[in-house]
């Protein structure tokens, strides 16, 4: 080989080596850039997952809060609706006693005036309890309903159907839609 050919080959090798170095540097730079890009994408995906978790948690907490508020509202409404339940339950024996007192026959004029006074007090007490929503449960002649009646006896009456209340032994009362005391009744066999 000649000297010029050798020089050409050396120059070509140098140029080729330079091109390869430049290409390797470019590939390394691209790899570094892709790696940084991939890191950002991974970080973005991680942050997006955290955001989704927090949004889900927020929605669950919001739903729990709304449910608690609704239950609290229903409890307040029930407390307001049945606020008189305790006092009315305590007054039921008083009503029973007034009814027993009114069943006594007045033989003298004095006794008749006392009975009239008791009757007036009884009527005003009944009116006050009715304003609060207290109602008497109808029993006699009705079909026995265990939700409203408490059967304590059974009788035979051929004139009435089976399962019909024959006698009411103690009045039952309802406050709005809640049974305060069921009627104690005797039921036909």
CNS distance restraints for C-alpha pairs under 8 A (distance, minus, plus):
assign (resid   1 and name CA) (resid   5 and name CA) 6.41 0.50 0.50
assign (resid   1 and name CA) (resid   6 and name CA) 6.80 0.50 0.50
assign (resid   2 and name CA) (resid   6 and name CA) 6.20 0.50 0.50
assign (resid   3 and name CA) (resid   7 and name CA) 6.15 0.50 0.50
assign (resid   4 and name CA) (resid   8 and name CA) 5.97 0.50 0.50
assign (resid   5 and name CA) (resid   9 and name CA) 6.08 0.50 0.50
assign (resid   6 and name CA) (resid  10 and name CA) 6.10 0.50 0.50
assign (resid   7 and name CA) (resid  11 and name CA) 6.00 0.50 0.50
assign (resid   8 and name CA) (resid  12 and name CA) 5.96 0.50 0.50
assign (resid   9 and name CA) (resid  13 and name CA) 6.03 0.50 0.50
assign (resid  10 and name CA) (resid  14 and name CA) 6.07 0.50 0.50
assign (resid  11 and name CA) (resid  15 and name CA) 6.02 0.50 0.50
assign (resid  12 and name CA) (resid  16 and name CA) 5.87 0.50 0.50
assign (resid  13 and name CA) (resid  17 and name CA) 5.95 0.50 0.50
assign (resid  14 and name CA) (resid  18 and name CA) 6.08 0.50 0.50
assign (resid  15 and name CA) (resid  19 and name CA) 6.13 0.50 0.50
assign (resid  16 and name CA) (resid  20 and name CA) 6.15 0.50 0.50
assign (resid  17 and name CA) (resid  21 and name CA) 6.12 0.50 0.50
assign (resid  18 and name CA) (resid  22 and name CA) 6.11 0.50 0.50
assign (resid  19 and name CA) (resid  23 and name CA) 6.01 0.50 0.50
assign (resid  20 and name CA) (resid  24 and name CA) 6.01 0.50 0.50
assign (resid  21 and name CA) (resid  25 and name CA) 6.09 0.50 0.50
assign (resid  22 and name CA) (resid  26 and name CA) 6.12 0.50 0.50
assign (resid  23 and name CA) (resid  27 and name CA) 6.08 0.50 0.50
assign (resid  24 and name CA) (resid  28 and name CA) 6.03 0.50 0.50
assign (resid  25 and name CA) (resid  29 and name CA) 6.01 0.50 0.50
assign (resid  26 and name CA) (resid  30 and name CA) 6.04 0.50 0.50
assign (resid  27 and name CA) (resid  31 and name CA) 6.04 0.50 0.50
assign (resid  28 and name CA) (resid  32 and name CA) 6.11 0.50 0.50
assign (resid  29 and name CA) (resid  33 and name CA) 6.06 0.50 0.50
assign (resid  30 and name CA) (resid  34 and name CA) 5.94 0.50 0.50
assign (resid  31 and name CA) (resid  35 and name CA) 5.93 0.50 0.50
assign (resid  32 and name CA) (resid  36 and name CA) 6.18 0.50 0.50
assign (resid  33 and name CA) (resid  37 and name CA) 6.03 0.50 0.50
assign (resid  34 and name CA) (resid  38 and name CA) 5.83 0.50 0.50
assign (resid  35 and name CA) (resid  39 and name CA) 5.99 0.50 0.50
assign (resid  36 and name CA) (resid  40 and name CA) 6.21 0.50 0.50
assign (resid  37 and name CA) (resid  41 and name CA) 6.17 0.50 0.50
assign (resid  38 and name CA) (resid  42 and name CA) 6.00 0.50 0.50
assign (resid  39 and name CA) (resid  43 and name CA) 6.03 0.50 0.50
assign (resid  40 and name CA) (resid  44 and name CA) 5.91 0.50 0.50
assign (resid  41 and name CA) (resid  45 and name CA) 6.04 0.50 0.50
assign (resid  42 and name CA) (resid  46 and name CA) 6.10 0.50 0.50
assign (resid  43 and name CA) (resid  47 and name CA) 6.10 0.50 0.50
assign (resid  44 and name CA) (resid  48 and name CA) 6.01 0.50 0.50
assign (resid  45 and name CA) (resid  49 and name CA) 6.16 0.50 0.50
assign (resid  46 and name CA) (resid  50 and name CA) 6.29 0.50 0.50
assign (resid  47 and name CA) (resid  51 and name CA) 6.07 0.50 0.50
assign (resid  48 and name CA) (resid  52 and name CA) 6.12 0.50 0.50
assign (resid  49 and name CA) (resid  53 and name CA) 6.17 0.50 0.50
assign (resid  50 and name CA) (resid  54 and name CA) 6.14 0.50 0.50
assign (resid  51 and name CA) (resid  55 and name CA) 6.05 0.50 0.50
assign (resid  52 and name CA) (resid  56 and name CA) 6.10 0.50 0.50
assign (resid  53 and name CA) (resid  57 and name CA) 6.07 0.50 0.50
assign (resid  54 and name CA) (resid  58 and name CA) 5.95 0.50 0.50
assign (resid  55 and name CA) (resid  59 and name CA) 6.15 0.50 0.50
assign (resid  56 and name CA) (resid  60 and name CA) 6.25 0.50 0.50
assign (resid  57 and name CA) (resid  61 and name CA) 6.13 0.50 0.50
assign (resid  58 and name CA) (resid  62 and name CA) 6.02 0.50 0.50
assign (resid  59 and name CA) (resid  63 and name CA) 6.11 0.50 0.50
assign (resid  60 and name CA) (resid  64 and name CA) 6.11 0.50 0.50
assign (resid  61 and name CA) (resid  65 and name CA) 6.06 0.50 0.50
assign (resid  62 and name CA) (resid  66 and name CA) 6.13 0.50 0.50
assign (resid  63 and name CA) (resid  67 and name CA) 6.10 0.50 0.50
assign (resid  64 and name CA) (resid  68 and name CA) 6.10 0.50 0.50
assign (resid  65 and name CA) (resid  69 and name CA) 6.08 0.50 0.50
assign (resid  66 and name CA) (resid  70 and name CA) 6.10 0.50 0.50
assign (resid  67 and name CA) (resid  71 and name CA) 6.12 0.50 0.50
assign (resid  68 and name CA) (resid  72 and name CA) 6.01 0.50 0.50
assign (resid  69 and name CA) (resid  73 and name CA) 6.09 0.50 0.50
assign (resid  70 and name CA) (resid  74 and name CA) 6.20 0.50 0.50
assign (resid  71 and name CA) (resid  75 and name CA) 6.08 0.50 0.50
assign (resid  72 and name CA) (resid  76 and name CA) 6.18 0.50 0.50
assign (resid  73 and name CA) (resid  77 and name CA) 6.17 0.50 0.50
assign (resid  74 and name CA) (resid  78 and name CA) 6.08 0.50 0.50
assign (resid  75 and name CA) (resid  79 and name CA) 6.03 0.50 0.50
assign (resid  76 and name CA) (resid  80 and name CA) 6.13 0.50 0.50
assign (resid  77 and name CA) (resid  81 and name CA) 5.99 0.50 0.50
assign (resid  78 and name CA) (resid  82 and name CA) 5.96 0.50 0.50
assign (resid  79 and name CA) (resid  83 and name CA) 5.42 0.50 0.50
assign (resid  82 and name CA) (resid 175 and name CA) 7.53 0.50 0.50
assign (resid  84 and name CA) (resid  88 and name CA) 5.98 0.50 0.50
assign (resid  84 and name CA) (resid 132 and name CA) 6.98 0.50 0.50
assign (resid  85 and name CA) (resid  89 and name CA) 5.97 0.50 0.50
assign (resid  85 and name CA) (resid 175 and name CA) 7.06 0.50 0.50
assign (resid  85 and name CA) (resid 180 and name CA) 7.69 0.50 0.50
assign (resid  86 and name CA) (resid  90 and name CA) 6.30 0.50 0.50
assign (resid  87 and name CA) (resid  91 and name CA) 6.23 0.50 0.50
assign (resid  88 and name CA) (resid  92 and name CA) 6.36 0.50 0.50
assign (resid  88 and name CA) (resid 129 and name CA) 7.13 0.50 0.50
assign (resid  88 and name CA) (resid 134 and name CA) 7.77 0.50 0.50
assign (resid  89 and name CA) (resid 180 and name CA) 6.55 0.50 0.50
assign (resid  90 and name CA) (resid  94 and name CA) 7.80 0.50 0.50
assign (resid  91 and name CA) (resid  95 and name CA) 6.37 0.50 0.50
assign (resid  92 and name CA) (resid  96 and name CA) 6.30 0.50 0.50
assign (resid  93 and name CA) (resid  97 and name CA) 6.14 0.50 0.50
assign (resid  94 and name CA) (resid  98 and name CA) 6.23 0.50 0.50
assign (resid  95 and name CA) (resid  99 and name CA) 6.25 0.50 0.50
assign (resid  95 and name CA) (resid 122 and name CA) 7.25 0.50 0.50
assign (resid  95 and name CA) (resid 125 and name CA) 7.95 0.50 0.50
assign (resid  95 and name CA) (resid 126 and name CA) 7.83 0.50 0.50
assign (resid  96 and name CA) (resid 100 and name CA) 6.30 0.50 0.50
assign (resid  97 and name CA) (resid 101 and name CA) 6.13 0.50 0.50
assign (resid  98 and name CA) (resid 102 and name CA) 6.17 0.50 0.50
assign (resid  98 and name CA) (resid 118 and name CA) 7.22 0.50 0.50
assign (resid  98 and name CA) (resid 119 and name CA) 7.90 0.50 0.50
assign (resid  98 and name CA) (resid 122 and name CA) 6.27 0.50 0.50
assign (resid  99 and name CA) (resid 103 and name CA) 6.44 0.50 0.50
assign (resid  99 and name CA) (resid 122 and name CA) 7.98 0.50 0.50
assign (resid 100 and name CA) (resid 104 and name CA) 7.06 0.50 0.50
assign (resid 101 and name CA) (resid 115 and name CA) 7.75 0.50 0.50
assign (resid 101 and name CA) (resid 118 and name CA) 7.85 0.50 0.50
assign (resid 102 and name CA) (resid 115 and name CA) 6.43 0.50 0.50
assign (resid 102 and name CA) (resid 118 and name CA) 7.30 0.50 0.50
assign (resid 102 and name CA) (resid 119 and name CA) 6.82 0.50 0.50
assign (resid 106 and name CA) (resid 111 and name CA) 5.13 0.50 0.50
assign (resid 106 and name CA) (resid 112 and name CA) 5.07 0.50 0.50
assign (resid 106 and name CA) (resid 115 and name CA) 7.15 0.50 0.50
assign (resid 107 and name CA) (resid 111 and name CA) 6.53 0.50 0.50
assign (resid 107 and name CA) (resid 112 and name CA) 7.17 0.50 0.50
assign (resid 108 and name CA) (resid 112 and name CA) 6.22 0.50 0.50
assign (resid 109 and name CA) (resid 113 and name CA) 6.34 0.50 0.50
assign (resid 110 and name CA) (resid 114 and name CA) 6.36 0.50 0.50
assign (resid 111 and name CA) (resid 115 and name CA) 6.11 0.50 0.50
assign (resid 112 and name CA) (resid 116 and name CA) 6.12 0.50 0.50
assign (resid 113 and name CA) (resid 117 and name CA) 6.23 0.50 0.50
assign (resid 114 and name CA) (resid 118 and name CA) 6.18 0.50 0.50
assign (resid 115 and name CA) (resid 119 and name CA) 6.01 0.50 0.50
assign (resid 116 and name CA) (resid 120 and name CA) 6.30 0.50 0.50
assign (resid 117 and name CA) (resid 121 and name CA) 6.36 0.50 0.50
assign (resid 118 and name CA) (resid 122 and name CA) 6.02 0.50 0.50
assign (resid 119 and name CA) (resid 123 and name CA) 6.12 0.50 0.50
assign (resid 120 and name CA) (resid 124 and name CA) 6.29 0.50 0.50
assign (resid 121 and name CA) (resid 125 and name CA) 6.13 0.50 0.50
assign (resid 122 and name CA) (resid 126 and name CA) 6.13 0.50 0.50
assign (resid 123 and name CA) (resid 127 and name CA) 6.13 0.50 0.50
assign (resid 124 and name CA) (resid 128 and name CA) 6.15 0.50 0.50
assign (resid 125 and name CA) (resid 129 and name CA) 6.24 0.50 0.50
assign (resid 126 and name CA) (resid 130 and name CA) 6.07 0.50 0.50
assign (resid 127 and name CA) (resid 131 and name CA) 6.24 0.50 0.50
assign (resid 128 and name CA) (resid 132 and name CA) 6.70 0.50 0.50
assign (resid 129 and name CA) (resid 133 and name CA) 6.59 0.50 0.50
assign (resid 129 and name CA) (resid 134 and name CA) 5.45 0.50 0.50
assign (resid 130 and name CA) (resid 134 and name CA) 4.74 0.50 0.50
assign (resid 130 and name CA) (resid 135 and name CA) 6.31 0.50 0.50
assign (resid 132 and name CA) (resid 175 and name CA) 7.92 0.50 0.50
assign (resid 133 and name CA) (resid 174 and name CA) 7.97 0.50 0.50
assign (resid 133 and name CA) (resid 175 and name CA) 5.42 0.50 0.50
assign (resid 133 and name CA) (resid 176 and name CA) 5.25 0.50 0.50
assign (resid 134 and name CA) (resid 173 and name CA) 6.61 0.50 0.50
assign (resid 134 and name CA) (resid 174 and name CA) 5.68 0.50 0.50
assign (resid 134 and name CA) (resid 175 and name CA) 4.55 0.50 0.50
assign (resid 134 and name CA) (resid 176 and name CA) 6.54 0.50 0.50
assign (resid 135 and name CA) (resid 173 and name CA) 5.54 0.50 0.50
assign (resid 135 and name CA) (resid 174 and name CA) 5.17 0.50 0.50
assign (resid 135 and name CA) (resid 175 and name CA) 6.37 0.50 0.50
assign (resid 135 and name CA) (resid 176 and name CA) 7.57 0.50 0.50
assign (resid 136 and name CA) (resid 171 and name CA) 6.93 0.50 0.50
assign (resid 136 and name CA) (resid 172 and name CA) 5.94 0.50 0.50
assign (resid 136 and name CA) (resid 173 and name CA) 4.59 0.50 0.50
assign (resid 136 and name CA) (resid 174 and name CA) 6.35 0.50 0.50
assign (resid 137 and name CA) (resid 148 and name CA) 7.09 0.50 0.50
assign (resid 137 and name CA) (resid 171 and name CA) 6.99 0.50 0.50
assign (resid 137 and name CA) (resid 172 and name CA) 5.18 0.50 0.50
assign (resid 137 and name CA) (resid 173 and name CA) 5.31 0.50 0.50
assign (resid 137 and name CA) (resid 174 and name CA) 6.53 0.50 0.50
assign (resid 137 and name CA) (resid 182 and name CA) 7.66 0.50 0.50
assign (resid 137 and name CA) (resid 183 and name CA) 6.81 0.50 0.50
assign (resid 138 and name CA) (resid 142 and name CA) 7.11 0.50 0.50
assign (resid 138 and name CA) (resid 172 and name CA) 7.96 0.50 0.50
assign (resid 139 and name CA) (resid 143 and name CA) 7.93 0.50 0.50
assign (resid 139 and name CA) (resid 144 and name CA) 7.82 0.50 0.50
assign (resid 139 and name CA) (resid 149 and name CA) 7.32 0.50 0.50
assign (resid 139 and name CA) (resid 165 and name CA) 6.26 0.50 0.50
assign (resid 139 and name CA) (resid 167 and name CA) 7.77 0.50 0.50
assign (resid 139 and name CA) (resid 168 and name CA) 6.32 0.50 0.50
assign (resid 139 and name CA) (resid 183 and name CA) 6.89 0.50 0.50
assign (resid 139 and name CA) (resid 185 and name CA) 7.42 0.50 0.50
assign (resid 140 and name CA) (resid 164 and name CA) 7.94 0.50 0.50
assign (resid 140 and name CA) (resid 165 and name CA) 5.20 0.50 0.50
assign (resid 140 and name CA) (resid 166 and name CA) 5.77 0.50 0.50
assign (resid 140 and name CA) (resid 167 and name CA) 5.57 0.50 0.50
assign (resid 140 and name CA) (resid 168 and name CA) 5.84 0.50 0.50
assign (resid 141 and name CA) (resid 164 and name CA) 6.06 0.50 0.50
assign (resid 141 and name CA) (resid 165 and name CA) 5.32 0.50 0.50
assign (resid 141 and name CA) (resid 166 and name CA) 6.15 0.50 0.50
assign (resid 141 and name CA) (resid 167 and name CA) 7.98 0.50 0.50
assign (resid 142 and name CA) (resid 164 and name CA) 5.68 0.50 0.50
assign (resid 142 and name CA) (resid 165 and name CA) 5.63 0.50 0.50
assign (resid 143 and name CA) (resid 163 and name CA) 5.95 0.50 0.50
assign (resid 143 and name CA) (resid 164 and name CA) 4.36 0.50 0.50
assign (resid 143 and name CA) (resid 165 and name CA) 6.08 0.50 0.50
assign (resid 144 and name CA) (resid 149 and name CA) 6.48 0.50 0.50
assign (resid 144 and name CA) (resid 163 and name CA) 5.64 0.50 0.50
assign (resid 144 and name CA) (resid 164 and name CA) 5.43 0.50 0.50
assign (resid 144 and name CA) (resid 165 and name CA) 5.74 0.50 0.50
assign (resid 144 and name CA) (resid 187 and name CA) 7.04 0.50 0.50
assign (resid 145 and name CA) (resid 149 and name CA) 5.60 0.50 0.50
assign (resid 146 and name CA) (resid 150 and name CA) 6.23 0.50 0.50
assign (resid 146 and name CA) (resid 151 and name CA) 7.91 0.50 0.50
assign (resid 147 and name CA) (resid 182 and name CA) 7.53 0.50 0.50
assign (resid 148 and name CA) (resid 172 and name CA) 7.47 0.50 0.50
assign (resid 148 and name CA) (resid 179 and name CA) 6.97 0.50 0.50
assign (resid 148 and name CA) (resid 182 and name CA) 4.95 0.50 0.50
assign (resid 148 and name CA) (resid 183 and name CA) 6.39 0.50 0.50
assign (resid 149 and name CA) (resid 172 and name CA) 7.57 0.50 0.50
assign (resid 149 and name CA) (resid 182 and name CA) 5.00 0.50 0.50
assign (resid 149 and name CA) (resid 183 and name CA) 4.68 0.50 0.50
assign (resid 149 and name CA) (resid 184 and name CA) 6.04 0.50 0.50
assign (resid 149 and name CA) (resid 185 and name CA) 6.53 0.50 0.50
assign (resid 150 and name CA) (resid 182 and name CA) 5.93 0.50 0.50
assign (resid 150 and name CA) (resid 183 and name CA) 5.77 0.50 0.50
assign (resid 150 and name CA) (resid 184 and name CA) 4.78 0.50 0.50
assign (resid 150 and name CA) (resid 185 and name CA) 5.99 0.50 0.50
assign (resid 151 and name CA) (resid 184 and name CA) 5.95 0.50 0.50
assign (resid 151 and name CA) (resid 185 and name CA) 5.01 0.50 0.50
assign (resid 151 and name CA) (resid 186 and name CA) 5.72 0.50 0.50
assign (resid 151 and name CA) (resid 187 and name CA) 6.43 0.50 0.50
assign (resid 152 and name CA) (resid 184 and name CA) 6.40 0.50 0.50
assign (resid 152 and name CA) (resid 185 and name CA) 6.02 0.50 0.50
assign (resid 152 and name CA) (resid 186 and name CA) 6.00 0.50 0.50
assign (resid 153 and name CA) (resid 185 and name CA) 6.86 0.50 0.50
assign (resid 153 and name CA) (resid 186 and name CA) 4.54 0.50 0.50
assign (resid 153 and name CA) (resid 187 and name CA) 6.35 0.50 0.50
assign (resid 154 and name CA) (resid 186 and name CA) 5.25 0.50 0.50
assign (resid 154 and name CA) (resid 187 and name CA) 4.80 0.50 0.50
assign (resid 154 and name CA) (resid 188 and name CA) 5.69 0.50 0.50
assign (resid 154 and name CA) (resid 189 and name CA) 6.04 0.50 0.50
assign (resid 155 and name CA) (resid 166 and name CA) 7.41 0.50 0.50
assign (resid 155 and name CA) (resid 186 and name CA) 6.57 0.50 0.50
assign (resid 155 and name CA) (resid 187 and name CA) 6.06 0.50 0.50
assign (resid 155 and name CA) (resid 188 and name CA) 4.97 0.50 0.50
assign (resid 155 and name CA) (resid 189 and name CA) 5.98 0.50 0.50
assign (resid 156 and name CA) (resid 188 and name CA) 5.35 0.50 0.50
assign (resid 156 and name CA) (resid 189 and name CA) 5.53 0.50 0.50
assign (resid 157 and name CA) (resid 166 and name CA) 7.77 0.50 0.50
assign (resid 157 and name CA) (resid 188 and name CA) 6.22 0.50 0.50
assign (resid 157 and name CA) (resid 189 and name CA) 7.74 0.50 0.50
assign (resid 160 and name CA) (resid 164 and name CA) 6.91 0.50 0.50
assign (resid 160 and name CA) (resid 166 and name CA) 7.91 0.50 0.50
assign (resid 160 and name CA) (resid 188 and name CA) 7.21 0.50 0.50
assign (resid 161 and name CA) (resid 188 and name CA) 7.03 0.50 0.50
assign (resid 162 and name CA) (resid 187 and name CA) 7.93 0.50 0.50
assign (resid 162 and name CA) (resid 188 and name CA) 5.31 0.50 0.50
assign (resid 162 and name CA) (resid 189 and name CA) 5.21 0.50 0.50
assign (resid 163 and name CA) (resid 187 and name CA) 5.94 0.50 0.50
assign (resid 163 and name CA) (resid 188 and name CA) 5.40 0.50 0.50
assign (resid 163 and name CA) (resid 189 and name CA) 6.29 0.50 0.50
assign (resid 164 and name CA) (resid 187 and name CA) 5.69 0.50 0.50
assign (resid 164 and name CA) (resid 188 and name CA) 5.49 0.50 0.50
assign (resid 165 and name CA) (resid 185 and name CA) 6.43 0.50 0.50
assign (resid 165 and name CA) (resid 186 and name CA) 5.86 0.50 0.50
assign (resid 165 and name CA) (resid 187 and name CA) 4.44 0.50 0.50
assign (resid 165 and name CA) (resid 188 and name CA) 6.17 0.50 0.50
assign (resid 166 and name CA) (resid 185 and name CA) 7.44 0.50 0.50
assign (resid 166 and name CA) (resid 186 and name CA) 5.64 0.50 0.50
assign (resid 166 and name CA) (resid 187 and name CA) 5.41 0.50 0.50
assign (resid 166 and name CA) (resid 188 and name CA) 5.90 0.50 0.50
assign (resid 167 and name CA) (resid 185 and name CA) 5.71 0.50 0.50
assign (resid 167 and name CA) (resid 186 and name CA) 5.15 0.50 0.50
assign (resid 167 and name CA) (resid 187 and name CA) 7.22 0.50 0.50
assign (resid 168 and name CA) (resid 183 and name CA) 6.92 0.50 0.50
assign (resid 168 and name CA) (resid 184 and name CA) 6.13 0.50 0.50
assign (resid 168 and name CA) (resid 185 and name CA) 4.51 0.50 0.50
assign (resid 168 and name CA) (resid 186 and name CA) 6.43 0.50 0.50
assign (resid 169 and name CA) (resid 183 and name CA) 7.49 0.50 0.50
assign (resid 169 and name CA) (resid 184 and name CA) 5.34 0.50 0.50
assign (resid 169 and name CA) (resid 185 and name CA) 5.35 0.50 0.50
assign (resid 169 and name CA) (resid 186 and name CA) 7.24 0.50 0.50
assign (resid 170 and name CA) (resid 183 and name CA) 5.70 0.50 0.50
assign (resid 170 and name CA) (resid 184 and name CA) 5.02 0.50 0.50
assign (resid 170 and name CA) (resid 185 and name CA) 7.08 0.50 0.50
assign (resid 171 and name CA) (resid 182 and name CA) 7.49 0.50 0.50
assign (resid 171 and name CA) (resid 183 and name CA) 4.92 0.50 0.50
assign (resid 171 and name CA) (resid 184 and name CA) 6.75 0.50 0.50
assign (resid 172 and name CA) (resid 179 and name CA) 7.99 0.50 0.50
assign (resid 172 and name CA) (resid 180 and name CA) 7.49 0.50 0.50
assign (resid 172 and name CA) (resid 181 and name CA) 5.03 0.50 0.50
assign (resid 172 and name CA) (resid 182 and name CA) 4.47 0.50 0.50
assign (resid 172 and name CA) (resid 183 and name CA) 3.76 0.50 0.50
assign (resid 172 and name CA) (resid 184 and name CA) 7.09 0.50 0.50
assign (resid 173 and name CA) (resid 179 and name CA) 6.21 0.50 0.50
assign (resid 173 and name CA) (resid 180 and name CA) 5.57 0.50 0.50
assign (resid 173 and name CA) (resid 181 and name CA) 5.32 0.50 0.50
assign (resid 173 and name CA) (resid 182 and name CA) 6.47 0.50 0.50
assign (resid 173 and name CA) (resid 183 and name CA) 7.33 0.50 0.50
assign (resid 174 and name CA) (resid 178 and name CA) 5.54 0.50 0.50
assign (resid 174 and name CA) (resid 179 and name CA) 4.36 0.50 0.50
assign (resid 174 and name CA) (resid 180 and name CA) 5.35 0.50 0.50
assign (resid 174 and name CA) (resid 181 and name CA) 7.05 0.50 0.50
assign (resid 175 and name CA) (resid 179 and name CA) 6.24 0.50 0.50
assign (resid 175 and name CA) (resid 180 and name CA) 6.33 0.50 0.50
